[in-house]
Amino acid sequence: MEHGTVILRANLVLPISHDPLPDGEVVVEHGRIVEVRPRSTLAGDEVLEFGDAIVMPGLINGHSHLEYTALRGWNDRVPFFEWIRGLVSLKAKCPAELWLPSAMLGAAELIASGVTFVSDNTDSGASAEALARLGLRGRVYQEVFGVETEPDDATILRELDAKLDALRQTLARYEASDRIGLGVSPHAIYTVRDSLMRALRQYAREQNLPLSIHASESSEEVALARSGSGSFAEMFRERGINYLHPRVPPIEYLYNAGILASDVQLVHATRAEPREIDMMARTKVSVAHCPRSNARLLTGIAPVYAMRRQGIPVVVGTDGAVSAGSLDIWEEVRFAALAQRAASYAAQPSWRDWIGMLTLEAAKAFGVDAHIGSLEAGKRADMVVVRTTRPAFSGVSDPYAALVLLARSEDVALTMVDGHILYRDGKHTELDVDALRHKVEEMTRHALAEHPT
C-alpha cells in the first residue's frame, strides 16, 4: 500500500506542530505525508475512515530494554540495589537465544500502544534485529560494562567495535539502516570505571555516536559516588574491587569528567540535585524519564518540572517490562503527568507539553525531527490513530487532556511506520504475537524453573 495514495480521515487530526484540525485527513504517498488538510471528497488508492478518532504522529518511547521483556514478573525485589542484583542473576540463567524473541515480544507490545520510534539500550544487541524485523524506527545503544580492572579499556573498545559492526550488518540485512540509528551506552557509574567512561566518551566522539547513561537513578548510586558508602560500595569491597568514588554526586562527576554534551542522554536522573540540573542545562543533555520504573523500584520522582524550566529536553520512556510491568506508553505518560503535579504542586508541564514529549519534542531530542514527530508535508508517514469511542472520552474537549488522562493501548486503531501499517484493529499485520508469546513463555519457564520468584 505504501506505493499508492492513502488517505486517513478522522474527526480530529492532531499535527502537533499546528493546532488541532477538526474533521481532517492526512494524505500519504510512497511512505511520506504529502498533505494535512480538511476532509475532502477526493479518493485515493485506499481511504481509511476512522470517524470518532484522533490521527496523530507516531509515539516515541524514549528509553527501554526490550530484550528483558521475557523477565517480566520474575524479579519483584526492592529496593533498587536488590532489584538489579536480581536482574543480573536472572540474566545469567537465560540462554542467549531467548533475547531476540523476548525483544520482539516487547516491540510488538510497543507497536500495539502506538509507538513508532523506540530508544533501546541493549546488552545482547537483540533489539536491533527486533526493531528491524518488525518495521519500527529507533535508536539502539550498545551497552558497555567494565568496573573491574580486567579486561582493560583497549580490549573493551575492540569488543565494542565488533559489536557495533555486527549491529550494522544486521540492520543492512533487513534494509533498516535508514530507520534505526546506533549509539553507545556506558551503562552507569557503578558498572563502568572512570578510565573506561572517559575512553567511551572519546570513542563516541570519534565515531560520531550518541551516548546514553543511566545516571542518578537511586540513593544507593548517590551514596557510592558521594562517599563510597552504601550497598554498591559494600559489594565492591566484598569482591575486592577498588572503586575510587568521585566524592560528588553522579551527574556532577560526569560533568567534571567531561562526559556531558548535547549528544548525551541521561536515563532517569531521579536524584538530580539543583546544582546538577544547572550542569545538565549548561551542557545541553537530554533526559529519559521513566516514572513507573522509578516508583516500582523505590527510587523517587525525577524533578522534571525543574529540568524543563531550565530548558532541558525530557522524553518519556517505559523502561523495560522487567521493571515497569507493561510497555503501554499511555500508562507511562499518565503516571508521569500526575506524579509531577503531585510532586511539584504545579499544573506544569501541561497536557499538551506531555504529548509533545511523546512526539515532536522527543524527535528533536533524538535529532530526527526533520523526519518524524509531527504531521507535516514531507515528513515520513509515521502515524497512530487513537479511537475516542469509549464513554470515558465523552465531553472532553481538550484532545491533549483526553490523550494523557484517558487513552490506553486498547484505543489504538492503527500504527503506521513509513506508510506501512504494522498494527490495525487489534492485530499485528506481520507477526503472530500469540505464537511468539507462547514461545517466549516456554523458553523463560524452562530457563528459570529453579529460580525463586
WOHUBEL-V554078 format. One record per residue. N is the residue number from 1. RES is the residue in one letter. OMEGA is omega in whole degrees, -180 to 180 (* if undefined). Layout:
N|RES|OMEGA  N|RES|OMEGA
This chain:
1|M|-176  2|E|-178  3|H|-180  4|G|178  5|T|179  6|V|179  7|I|176  8|L|-178  9|R|177  10|A|180  11|N|178  12|L|171  13|V|-176  14|L|-176  15|P|-176  16|I|180  17|S|179  18|H|180  19|D|178  20|P|-179  21|L|178  22|P|175  23|D|-174  24|G|179  25|E|178  26|V|-178  27|V|-177  28|V|174  29|E|175  30|H|175  31|G|180  32|R|172  33|I|179  34|V|179  35|E|170  36|V|-168  37|R|172  38|P|-180  39|R|179  40|S|175  41|T|-179  42|L|-180  43|A|173  44|G|175  45|D|176  46|E|177  47|V|179  48|L|-177  49|E|-176  50|F|176  51|G|-176  52|D|-174  53|A|177  54|I|171  55|V|-175  56|M|177  57|P|174  58|G|-175  59|L|-178  60|I|176  61|N|-170  62|G|179  63|H|176  64|S|172  65|H|-171  66|L|-177  67|E|-178  68|Y|179  69|T|-179  70|A|-176  71|L|178  72|R|177  73|G|-177  74|W|-175  75|N|180  76|D|-180  77|R|173  78|V|1  79|P|-171  80|F|-177  81|F|179  82|E|180  83|W|-176  84|I|173  85|R|177  86|G|179  87|L|179  88|V|179  89|S|179  90|L|-180  91|K|-177  92|A|-179  93|K|-173  94|C|177  95|P|-178  96|A|-177  97|E|177  98|L|-166  99|W|180  100|L|177  101|P|177  102|S|179  103|A|179  104|M|178  105|L|177  106|G|179  107|A|178  108|A|178  109|E|177  110|L|179  111|I|-179  112|A|177  113|S|175  114|G|179  115|V|177  116|T|178  117|F|178  118|V|172  119|S|-173  120|D|175  121|N|-171  122|T|172  123|D|-176  124|S|-175  125|G|-174  126|A|-175  127|S|179  128|A|178  129|E|180  130|A|180  131|L|-179  132|A|-177  133|R|-177  134|L|175  135|G|-180  136|L|171  137|R|178  138|G|175  139|R|-179  140|V|178  141|Y|176  142|Q|-178  143|E|178  144|V|178  145|F|177  146|G|-180  147|V|177  148|E|-175  149|T|180  150|E|-3  151|P|-176  152|D|-175  153|D|-177  154|A|179  155|T|180  156|I|178  157|L|176  158|R|178  159|E|178  160|L|178  161|D|-179  162|A|179  163|K|180  164|L|176  165|D|179  166|A|178  167|L|179  168|R|178  169|Q|178  170|T|-180  171|L|179  172|A|-179  173|R|180  174|Y|-179  175|E|-175  176|A|-176  177|S|179  178|D|-178  179|R|-170  180|I|177  181|G|-179  182|L|176  183|G|-179  184|V|178  185|S|165  186|P|-161  187|H|-178  188|A|-178  189|I|-179  190|Y|176  191|T|-179  192|V|-179  193|R|-175  194|D|-177  195|S|180  196|L|178  197|M|180  198|R|179  199|A|179  200|L|176  201|R|-180  202|Q|179  203|Y|-178  204|A|177  205|R|-178  206|E|-178  207|Q|-178  208|N|-180  209|L|177  210|P|-180  211|L|172  212|S|-174  213|I|171  214|H|-173  215|A|176  216|S|-178  217|E|-171  218|S|177  219|S|179  220|E|178  221|E|180  222|V|179  223|A|178  224|L|-176  225|A|-175  226|R|-169  227|S|-179  228|G|-179  229|S|176  230|G|-171  231|S|180  232|F|-179  233|A|179  234|E|179  235|M|-180  236|F|179  237|R|179  238|E|-178  239|R|178  240|G|179  241|I|-178  242|N|-178  243|Y|180  244|L|-177  245|H|-173  246|P|179  247|R|173  248|V|179  249|P|-169  250|P|-176  251|I|176  252|E|176  253|Y|-180  254|L|177  255|Y|-178  256|N|-178  257|A|178  258|G|-177  259|I|-171  260|L|178  261|A|-175  262|S|178  263|D|-177  264|V|170  265|Q|172  266|L|-178  267|V|177  268|H|-176  269|A|-177  270|T|-176  271|R|-180  272|A|-179  273|E|-178  274|P|179  275|R|-179  276|E|177  277|I|174  278|D|-180  279|M|179  280|M|179  281|A|-178  282|R|-176  283|T|174  284|K|174  285|V|171  286|S|-178  287|V|172  288|A|-175  289|H|-176  290|C|-168  291|P|-179  292|R|176  293|S|179  294|N|-179  295|A|-177  296|R|-177  297|L|173  298|L|-177  299|T|174  300|G|-179  301|I|-178  302|A|-179  303|P|-176  304|V|-179  305|Y|-180  306|A|179  307|M|-177  308|R|177  309|R|179  310|Q|175  311|G|180  312|I|178  313|P|179  314|V|174  315|V|-179  316|V|179  317|G|178  318|T|-166  319|D|-180  320|G|177  321|A|-180  322|V|177  323|S|-177  324|A|-178  325|G|177  326|S|177  327|L|178  328|D|-177  329|I|177  330|W|176  331|E|-178  332|E|-176  333|V|177  334|R|178  335|F|-179  336|A|-176  337|A|-177  338|L|179  339|A|179  340|Q|178  341|R|-180  342|A|-176  343|A|-172  344|S|-177  345|Y|-180  346|A|178  347|A|180  348|Q|-5  349|P|179  350|S|176  351|W|179  352|R|177  353|D|-177  354|W|177  355|I|173  356|G|180  357|M|175  358|L|-173  359|T|-170  360|L|179  361|E|178  362|A|178  363|A|177  364|K|-179  365|A|180  366|F|177  367|G|-178  368|V|-175  369|D|174  370|A|-174  371|H|-176  372|I|174  373|G|178  374|S|178  375|L|-179  376|E|179  377|A|180  378|G|180  379|K|178  380|R|-178  381|A|173  382|D|-173  383|M|173  384|V|176  385|V|-179  386|V|177  387|R|180  388|T|-176  389|T|180  390|R|180  391|P|-178  392|A|-179  393|F|-175  394|S|174  395|G|179  396|V|-173  397|S|-179  398|D|-177  399|P|180  400|Y|176  401|A|-180  402|A|-179  403|L|-178  404|V|-171  405|L|-170  406|L|-171  407|A|176  408|R|-176  409|S|-177  410|E|179  411|D|-177  412|V|-180  413|A|-176  414|L|171  415|T|-175  416|M|174  417|V|180  418|D|-179  419|G|178  420|H|175  421|I|-180  422|L|-174  423|Y|-180  424|R|175  425|D|174  426|G|-177  427|K|171  428|H|-173  429|T|-174  430|E|-171  431|L|173  432|D|-173  433|V|180  434|D|179  435|A|179  436|L|180  437|R|-180  438|H|178  439|K|-179  440|V|-179  441|E|-180  442|E|180  443|M|-178  444|T|178  445|R|180  446|H|-177  447|A|-172  448|L|-175  449|A|-178  450|E|-176  451|H|177  452|P|178  453|T|*
